[in-house]
Amino acid sequence: MRGAATELHGRRVTLRPLRVDDYDAWRSVRQRSADWLLKWEPRLPPGQPDPTRSAAAFGARCSARQREWQLGSGYGFGIFVGGRFAGEINLSGLQRGPFQNAYVGYWIGDEFAGNSYVPEALVVLIRFAFEELGLHRIQVAIIPRNRNSRRVVEKLALREEGVAQRYLEINGVWEDHVRYAITSEEWDDRREQLLKEWVE
């Protein structure tokens, strides 16, 4: 959706697509938080350069996200707090037709954790998904033992839909994931409360 806003605002967070000139800040947060993050993420495919070690790889990553945006297949955002890069939140795998669905993934550097920035960013992203993109449903899948990520969706009381067994390959292992979702009807019912609590 070419007309979609590229900068979104919450109470304390700003979401915008990452640019090549964000590399130093992104790399710094990723490197400082490696032990905190990598155990919950897929491994890099063999032969693919590590963006934390290559500005060119980071630039290619930004370009790929920009193409997804132009095609309407994904919308990636950096999370910024007081102008400082803190993490990322992404809508990916967007499908139209009868599904009108996308998947949400997020991470935040450990120095920013514990301040409820991610729940706030997620509410901002949910509003974008339903009110600007016209989606019907968004889903979040989380490894059951990842208590920090689960706290994000629990704070927002997103609906739990059960466990998908061996759902994604994470750090070399096919991991079960708890699936959470919210539909546009639920957003309509809860919009005022969620925005008042987290955004306005």
C-alpha positions as YAML, in Angstrom:
chain: A
units: angstrom
residues:
- id: 1
  name: MET
  ca: [0.00, 0.00, 0.00]
- id: 2
  name: ARG
  ca: [1.94, 2.96, -1.30]
- id: 3
  name: GLY
  ca: [-0.16, 5.53, 0.54]
- id: 4
  name: ALA
  ca: [0.39, 4.01, 3.98]
- id: 5
  name: ALA
  ca: [2.06, 6.23, 6.56]
- id: 6
  name: THR
  ca: [5.76, 5.48, 6.93]
- id: 7
  name: GLU
  ca: [6.11, 6.94, 10.42]
- id: 8
  name: LEU
  ca: [3.81, 5.90, 13.24]
- id: 9
  name: HIS
  ca: [3.65, 7.40, 16.71]
- id: 10
  name: GLY
  ca: [2.73, 6.09, 20.13]
- id: 11
  name: ARG
  ca: [2.95, 7.80, 23.47]
- id: 12
  name: ARG
  ca: [6.70, 7.19, 23.82]
- id: 13
  name: VAL
  ca: [7.71, 5.25, 20.72]
- id: 14
  name: THR
  ca: [8.09, 6.15, 17.07]
- id: 15
  name: LEU
  ca: [7.99, 3.46, 14.40]
- id: 16
  name: ARG
  ca: [9.59, 4.00, 11.00]
- id: 17
  name: PRO
  ca: [11.34, 1.90, 8.36]
- id: 18
  name: LEU
  ca: [15.04, 1.40, 8.92]
- id: 19
  name: ARG
  ca: [17.47, 3.22, 6.63]
- id: 20
  name: VAL
  ca: [21.08, 2.59, 5.71]
- id: 21
  name: ASP
  ca: [22.17, 5.40, 8.05]
- id: 22
  name: ASP
  ca: [20.64, 3.52, 11.00]
- id: 23
  name: TYR
  ca: [23.33, 0.87, 10.68]
- id: 24
  name: ASP
  ca: [25.64, 1.93, 13.50]
- id: 25
  name: ALA
  ca: [22.82, 2.26, 16.03]
- id: 26
  name: TRP
  ca: [21.20, -1.01, 14.89]
- id: 27
  name: ARG
  ca: [24.49, -2.91, 15.00]
- id: 28
  name: SER
  ca: [25.33, -1.55, 18.44]
- id: 29
  name: VAL
  ca: [22.00, -2.67, 19.95]
- id: 30
  name: ARG
  ca: [22.17, -6.07, 18.24]
- id: 31
  name: GLN
  ca: [25.73, -6.74, 19.37]
- id: 32
  name: ARG
  ca: [25.13, -5.66, 22.98]
- id: 33
  name: SER
  ca: [21.96, -7.77, 23.12]
- id: 34
  name: ALA
  ca: [23.23, -10.85, 21.25]
- id: 35
  name: ASP
  ca: [22.92, -13.23, 24.22]
- id: 36
  name: TRP
  ca: [19.45, -11.85, 24.93]
- id: 37
  name: LEU
  ca: [18.17, -12.20, 21.34]
- id: 38
  name: LEU
  ca: [19.87, -14.90, 19.29]
- id: 39
  name: LYS
  ca: [18.47, -17.89, 21.21]
- id: 40
  name: TRP
  ca: [14.97, -16.87, 20.05]
- id: 41
  name: GLU
  ca: [15.78, -16.26, 16.38]
- id: 42
  name: PRO
  ca: [16.38, -18.34, 13.23]
- id: 43
  name: ARG
  ca: [19.99, -18.92, 12.27]
- id: 44
  name: LEU
  ca: [21.34, -17.09, 9.25]
- id: 45
  name: PRO
  ca: [21.22, -19.30, 6.13]
- id: 46
  name: PRO
  ca: [24.62, -20.74, 5.17]
- id: 47
  name: GLY
  ca: [26.66, -18.26, 3.18]
- id: 48
  name: GLN
  ca: [24.48, -15.29, 4.03]
- id: 49
  name: PRO
  ca: [26.50, -12.40, 5.49]
- id: 50
  name: ASP
  ca: [25.74, -11.31, 9.04]
- id: 51
  name: PRO
  ca: [24.25, -7.78, 8.95]
- id: 52
  name: THR
  ca: [25.82, -7.01, 12.34]
- id: 53
  name: ARG
  ca: [29.24, -7.40, 10.67]
- id: 54
  name: SER
  ca: [28.50, -5.93, 7.25]
- id: 55
  name: ALA
  ca: [27.05, -2.53, 6.39]
- id: 56
  name: ALA
  ca: [26.42, -3.83, 2.87]
- id: 57
  name: ALA
  ca: [24.35, -6.74, 4.23]
- id: 58
  name: PHE
  ca: [22.37, -4.33, 6.39]
- id: 59
  name: GLY
  ca: [21.78, -2.12, 3.35]
- id: 60
  name: ALA
  ca: [20.54, -5.15, 1.38]
- id: 61
  name: ARG
  ca: [18.22, -5.98, 4.29]
- id: 62
  name: CYS
  ca: [16.80, -2.44, 4.23]
- id: 63
  name: SER
  ca: [16.30, -2.66, 0.45]
- id: 64
  name: ALA
  ca: [14.49, -6.00, 0.80]
- id: 65
  name: ARG
  ca: [12.16, -4.49, 3.41]
- id: 66
  name: GLN
  ca: [11.54, -1.51, 1.14]
- id: 67
  name: ARG
  ca: [10.58, -3.85, -1.73]
- id: 68
  name: GLU
  ca: [8.18, -5.71, 0.59]
- id: 69
  name: TRP
  ca: [6.61, -2.38, 1.49]
- id: 70
  name: GLN
  ca: [6.21, -1.43, -2.19]
- id: 71
  name: LEU
  ca: [4.68, -4.83, -3.00]
- id: 72
  name: GLY
  ca: [2.39, -4.71, 0.03]
- id: 73
  name: SER
  ca: [3.74, -8.04, 1.31]
- id: 74
  name: GLY
  ca: [5.39, -6.76, 4.50]
- id: 75
  name: TYR
  ca: [5.91, -3.64, 6.60]
- id: 76
  name: GLY
  ca: [9.04, -3.43, 8.74]
- id: 77
  name: PHE
  ca: [9.66, -0.76, 11.36]
- id: 78
  name: GLY
  ca: [12.42, 0.21, 13.70]
- id: 79
  name: ILE
  ca: [11.27, 1.08, 17.24]
- id: 80
  name: PHE
  ca: [12.72, 4.41, 18.38]
- id: 81
  name: VAL
  ca: [12.51, 5.76, 21.92]
- id: 82
  name: GLY
  ca: [13.43, 9.40, 22.39]
- id: 83
  name: GLY
  ca: [15.08, 9.27, 18.98]
- id: 84
  name: ARG
  ca: [17.25, 6.28, 19.93]
- id: 85
  name: PHE
  ca: [16.96, 3.01, 18.06]
- id: 86
  name: ALA
  ca: [15.67, 0.33, 20.45]
- id: 87
  name: GLY
  ca: [14.39, -2.63, 18.42]
- id: 88
  name: GLU
  ca: [12.18, -3.74, 15.56]
- id: 89
  name: ILE
  ca: [8.57, -4.71, 14.93]
- id: 90
  name: ASN
  ca: [7.40, -6.15, 11.63]
- id: 91
  name: LEU
  ca: [4.26, -7.19, 9.80]
- id: 92
  name: SER
  ca: [5.27, -10.00, 7.45]
- id: 93
  name: GLY
  ca: [3.76, -12.65, 5.22]
- id: 94
  name: LEU
  ca: [0.83, -10.38, 4.45]
- id: 95
  name: GLN
  ca: [-1.89, -12.19, 2.52]
- id: 96
  name: ARG
  ca: [-4.93, -10.68, 0.86]
- id: 97
  name: GLY
  ca: [-7.89, -12.47, -0.70]
- id: 98
  name: PRO
  ca: [-10.14, -14.28, 1.77]
- id: 99
  name: PHE
  ca: [-7.43, -14.39, 4.48]
- id: 100
  name: GLN
  ca: [-6.44, -10.69, 4.93]
- id: 101
  name: ASN
  ca: [-3.82, -11.75, 7.47]
- id: 102
  name: ALA
  ca: [-0.28, -10.87, 8.51]
- id: 103
  name: TYR
  ca: [2.20, -12.12, 11.09]
- id: 104
  name: VAL
  ca: [3.91, -9.94, 13.68]
- id: 105
  name: GLY
  ca: [7.44, -10.34, 14.96]
- id: 106
  name: TYR
  ca: [9.31, -8.07, 17.36]
- id: 107
  name: TRP
  ca: [12.46, -7.69, 19.39]
- id: 108
  name: ILE
  ca: [13.97, -5.06, 21.65]
- id: 109
  name: GLY
  ca: [17.46, -4.52, 23.01]
- id: 110
  name: ASP
  ca: [17.92, -5.68, 26.58]
- id: 111
  name: GLU
  ca: [18.81, -2.18, 27.78]
- id: 112
  name: PHE
  ca: [15.32, -1.03, 26.75]
- id: 113
  name: ALA
  ca: [13.43, -4.06, 28.08]
- id: 114
  name: GLY
  ca: [11.04, -3.87, 31.01]
- id: 115
  name: ASN
  ca: [9.59, -0.47, 30.06]
- id: 116
  name: SER
  ca: [6.58, -1.72, 28.05]
- id: 117
  name: TYR
  ca: [7.85, -0.14, 24.83]
- id: 118
  name: VAL
  ca: [7.00, -3.26, 22.81]
- id: 119
  name: PRO
  ca: [3.33, -3.51, 23.91]
- id: 120
  name: GLU
  ca: [2.97, 0.16, 23.02]
- id: 121
  name: ALA
  ca: [4.61, -0.44, 19.63]
- id: 122
  name: LEU
  ca: [2.36, -3.43, 19.05]
- id: 123
  name: VAL
  ca: [-0.80, -1.41, 19.66]
- id: 124
  name: VAL
  ca: [0.48, 1.22, 17.19]
- id: 125
  name: LEU
  ca: [1.16, -1.54, 14.65]
- id: 126
  name: ILE
  ca: [-2.23, -3.17, 15.22]
- id: 127
  name: ARG
  ca: [-3.96, 0.14, 14.51]
- id: 128
  name: PHE
  ca: [-1.89, 0.52, 11.33]
- id: 129
  name: ALA
  ca: [-2.74, -3.04, 10.23]
- id: 130
  name: PHE
  ca: [-6.47, -2.67, 10.66]
- id: 131
  name: GLU
  ca: [-7.10, 1.02, 9.97]
- id: 132
  name: GLU
  ca: [-4.57, 1.75, 7.20]
- id: 133
  name: LEU
  ca: [-3.95, -1.63, 5.59]
- id: 134
  name: GLY
  ca: [-7.48, -2.96, 6.02]
- id: 135
  name: LEU
  ca: [-6.40, -6.37, 7.31]
- id: 136
  name: HIS
  ca: [-8.82, -8.66, 9.10]
- id: 137
  name: ARG
  ca: [-6.43, -10.60, 11.34]
- id: 138
  name: ILE
  ca: [-2.89, -10.46, 12.69]
- id: 139
  name: GLN
  ca: [-1.06, -13.26, 14.46]
- id: 140
  name: VAL
  ca: [1.89, -13.52, 16.82]
- id: 141
  name: ALA
  ca: [3.68, -16.85, 17.42]
- id: 142
  name: ILE
  ca: [5.99, -17.22, 20.44]
- id: 143
  name: ILE
  ca: [8.10, -20.03, 21.84]
- id: 144
  name: PRO
  ca: [6.32, -21.11, 25.05]
- id: 145
  name: ARG
  ca: [9.33, -20.57, 27.31]
- id: 146
  name: ASN
  ca: [9.99, -17.06, 25.96]
- id: 147
  name: ARG
  ca: [8.34, -15.35, 28.90]
- id: 148
  name: ASN
  ca: [9.41, -11.83, 27.91]
- id: 149
  name: SER
  ca: [7.75, -12.02, 24.48]
- id: 150
  name: ARG
  ca: [4.66, -13.67, 25.91]
- id: 151
  name: ARG
  ca: [4.29, -10.88, 28.46]
- id: 152
  name: VAL
  ca: [3.89, -8.43, 25.57]
- id: 153
  name: VAL
  ca: [0.76, -10.12, 24.22]
- id: 154
  name: GLU
  ca: [-0.52, -10.92, 27.69]
- id: 155
  name: LYS
  ca: [-0.38, -7.24, 28.66]
- id: 156
  name: LEU
  ca: [-2.62, -6.51, 25.70]
- id: 157
  name: ALA
  ca: [-4.84, -9.54, 26.41]
- id: 158
  name: LEU
  ca: [-4.51, -10.87, 22.87]
- id: 159
  name: ARG
  ca: [-6.44, -14.07, 22.35]
- id: 160
  name: GLU
  ca: [-4.41, -17.29, 22.75]
- id: 161
  name: GLU
  ca: [-5.24, -19.88, 20.09]
- id: 162
  name: GLY
  ca: [-3.17, -22.85, 21.20]
- id: 163
  name: VAL
  ca: [0.21, -24.41, 20.49]
- id: 164
  name: ALA
  ca: [1.47, -25.07, 16.97]
- id: 165
  name: GLN
  ca: [3.92, -27.96, 17.22]
- id: 166
  name: ARG
  ca: [7.36, -27.64, 15.62]
- id: 167
  name: TYR
  ca: [6.15, -24.43, 14.01]
- id: 168
  name: LEU
  ca: [9.38, -22.59, 13.17]
- id: 169
  name: GLU
  ca: [13.06, -23.46, 13.04]
- id: 170
  name: ILE
  ca: [14.71, -21.33, 15.71]
- id: 171
  name: ASN
  ca: [18.44, -21.45, 16.34]
- id: 172
  name: GLY
  ca: [18.61, -24.80, 14.55]
- id: 173
  name: VAL
  ca: [15.68, -26.48, 16.35]
- id: 174
  name: TRP
  ca: [12.06, -26.91, 15.22]
- id: 175
  name: GLU
  ca: [10.29, -25.16, 18.09]
- id: 176
  name: ASP
  ca: [6.67, -25.27, 19.25]
- id: 177
  name: HIS
  ca: [5.01, -21.85, 19.31]
- id: 178
  name: VAL
  ca: [2.01, -20.48, 21.19]
- id: 179
  name: ARG
  ca: [-0.19, -18.64, 18.73]
- id: 180
  name: TYR
  ca: [-1.97, -15.39, 19.60]
- id: 181
  name: ALA
  ca: [-4.28, -13.38, 17.36]
- id: 182
  name: ILE
  ca: [-6.54, -10.37, 17.13]
- id: 183
  name: THR
  ca: [-9.16, -9.68, 14.45]
- id: 184
  name: SER
  ca: [-10.52, -6.40, 13.19]
- id: 185
  name: GLU
  ca: [-13.79, -7.09, 15.04]
- id: 186
  name: GLU
  ca: [-11.87, -7.45, 18.30]
- id: 187
  name: TRP
  ca: [-9.95, -4.29, 17.50]
- id: 188
  name: ASP
  ca: [-13.19, -2.40, 16.95]
- id: 189
  name: ASP
  ca: [-14.46, -3.60, 20.34]
- id: 190
  name: ARG
  ca: [-11.23, -2.83, 22.20]
- id: 191
  name: ARG
  ca: [-9.78, 0.08, 20.21]
- id: 192
  name: GLU
  ca: [-10.72, 2.88, 22.59]
- id: 193
  name: GLN
  ca: [-9.42, 1.03, 25.65]
- id: 194
  name: LEU
  ca: [-6.13, -0.06, 24.04]
- id: 195
  name: LEU
  ca: [-5.38, 3.39, 22.61]
- id: 196
  name: LYS
  ca: [-6.21, 5.11, 25.90]
- id: 197
  name: GLU
  ca: [-4.04, 2.69, 27.87]
- id: 198
  name: TRP
  ca: [-1.03, 2.58, 25.55]
- id: 199
  name: VAL
  ca: [-0.96, 5.32, 22.94]
- id: 200
  name: GLU
  ca: [-2.90, 8.51, 23.64]
...
